[in-house]
Amino acid sequence: MSWTLRTAANALRRGDLKSAYHLCAWGIREQYFERSYGIDSARIVSVPDLRTDPSVSELYEPTSYLILNTVFSRIKPKAQSDNEVLLDIGCGMGRAVVAAATYPYSAIIGIEISEDLLHIARQNVARSTRRRKCHDIRLERRDALEYPLPDEVTTIFFYNPFRGETLRRFIENIGQSLIRRHRTITIAFVNPSHFNVAEYPWIKVIEEINRFYPGREGGLTIWICRAQL
């Protein structure tokens, strides 16, 4: 919060009232939801500290609650009977899993290659029982490069967790799962900077959204996609 206030104060000194307002609103929202869920997920962890392959990994940075609320307002299931299963790729400290659990998913799966982050995610999920509507939450230490997509999955959440060969292989695994079980998979890509959707004609961007994000000129891009063979 102190960084947010300092940056907002600098924006005010420059006369940039709009940026100052957005920064304050962003910081207040982050604190409100973090405390409401009773979790600790606000830290940023560098790639070396993750102890993962730096050639394909990205640093851990939690998805802001503004982004999560935007995404789930678009993709949330209406009822448990919809049998929607969400997969969070690179679930980090579990913030997106905790937020998703307040919606009536049949199950939520989070995979993460960093054991340190996964340990924190399990603690956060254990603490965040308030407002929970999904009670089948599975957190697994898995390498996405070797992870076979469960055919029960109907929704996938990405926040730019990896790139290169790992990303290509995982997208191909989505296609293989669609061959095994014909269905439509909803994919939410947050900051899809390493994903070229033109390479996959069976994935269609149905909505592109832009939201404010501190330190990113132009904000953060979200793609809501449909994958179907």
HELIX and SHEET records of a PDB file:
HELIX    1   1 SER A    2  ARG A   13  1                                  12    
HELIX    2   2 LEU A   17  TYR A   37  1                                  21    
HELIX    3   3 VAL A   47  LEU A   50  1                                   4    
HELIX    4   4 TYR A   65  ILE A   75  1                                  11    
HELIX    5   5 GLN A   80  ASP A   82  5                                   3    
HELIX    6   6 ARG A   95  ALA A  100  1                                   6    
HELIX    7   7 GLU A  115  ARG A  127  1                                  13    
HELIX    8   8 ALA A  144  GLU A  146  5                                   3    
HELIX    9   9 GLY A  164  ARG A  180  1                                  17    
HELIX   10  10 VAL A  197  GLU A  199  5                                   3    
SHEET    1   A 7 ILE A 137  ARG A 141  0                                        
SHEET    2   A 7 ALA A 107  GLU A 112  1                                        
SHEET    3   A 7 VAL A  85  ILE A  89  1                                        
SHEET    4   A 7 THR A 155  PHE A 158  1                                        
SHEET    5   A 7 ILE A 185  VAL A 190  1                                        
SHEET    6   A 7 LEU A 220  ALA A 227 -1                                        
SHEET    7   A 7 ILE A 203  ARG A 211 -1                                        
END                                                                             
